[in-house]
Amino acid sequence: MENRIYLDNAATTAIDPEVVETMIPVLRDLYGNPSSTHGHGRKVKALLEEARSKIARLLNCTPGEIIFTSGGTEADNMAIRGAVKHLGVKHIITSPIEHHAVVHTVEEMQHSGKAEMHLVRLDEKGHVDLQHLEELLATYPDALVTLMHGNNEIGNLLDLEKVAALCVKYDAWFHTDSVQTMGHYRFDLQQLPVDFLACGAHKFNGPKGVGFIYIRKGSRIKPFITGGAQEREMRGGTENVYGIVGLAKALEICYRDLDAKRAHVEGLKQLMIDELRNAIPGIAFNGDAEGRCLYTVLSVSFPPSDAGDMLLFNLDLAGISASGGSACSSGSNTGSHVIRALDTDPLRTTVRFSFGKFNTADEIRQVVGKLAEMYAVPATH
Ligand SMILES: Cc1ncc(COP(=O)(O)O)c(C=O)c1O
């Protein structure tokens, strides 16, 4: 959108023009059903399998371990529900700051009596307490551990290697919601013993409504969506072929340009931290913003002020798109379960700014300038 500044890249990202170019011929000309055995179908099937192989190469896994879905939510549902229904899981170890795609699914397993939920403790920075995780695993071996790789609201990063090693030690299944890290960090799935991993293309400049679940060979669950024999009989329904082709292209671009993109986006985040510290006394950052944290996310905690009440609204009026928590909870007035779990001062206001490759340093300076104007008004409470 003209003249607006978009700092909500954790909610979704702008599609990369290279991705659009790759998708258009598929959308326009290649309309065959990939399950059809005639020429029209075979051509599209070949594209689908090419996309799967490309993703498998990028993540160092086998094509058969990649199952396309409608996005991250479906992938999370498939892993958790599948583990309970088909792998005999009776205990699920998770954290209080997971995305709703995981939280609500695990809660449903608990409420329906299918599995018991166990919440791992967080440390003062919002990281999973690995010692408590080990205690839970020792008490409930053979559990499913579902812990997100990168938190969508505060950006905290999980130590995947350590958690995966603990799961191996206690024979637990390990699902990680990597929706916020896919395309932003490299994965070597031959080295990393995770069983399930979730991805949504729209978080890394790909199209919306498409993603995948990685299912390690040998940890086979059954389909979550039943129907035809698509996706190697793991997910019924005609595939979103142009979306899948776009997803694979978007991931390819991410890893092709990763070092430069990361340096650029990391620089923007650091600039925002530095400029905010200079501009607004009492500013703080939620989670482990300057430590083990996504370089794409900055959760800013503004000091108590009259400006705080209407902050997001006023930012929006000023042409700045940011988020008060996760996008998925905006519109509901229950507030963020993540910020609540961190036990932060309720008088402070949290805004999540999240950065992408299309943002510029000039935009960051403009946003901080606007925030400084809003916070120049003295507090009355
Ligand atoms: C951590 C995390 N998990 C899952 C999802 C859901 O992904 P999708 O929008 O592809 O369904 C999101 C999106 O906000 C997310 O940030």
The ligand as a Gaussian input file, in Angstrom:
#p B3LYP/6-31G(d) Opt

LIG

0 1
 C        4.009000     -19.532000      15.332000
 C        2.851000     -19.684000      14.401000
 N        2.267000     -20.879000      14.263000
 C        1.245000     -21.078000      13.420000
 C        0.717000     -20.035000      12.690000
 C       -0.423000     -20.299000      11.769000
 O        0.058000     -20.397000      10.445000
 P       -0.930000     -20.219000       9.205000
 O       -1.313000     -18.790000       9.181000
 O       -0.073000     -20.616000       8.015000
 O       -2.064000     -21.147000       9.404000
 C        1.270000     -18.754000      12.813000
 C        0.690000     -17.617000      12.098000
 O        0.405000     -16.576000      12.674000
 C        2.365000     -18.574000      13.693000
 O        2.947000     -17.389000      13.849000

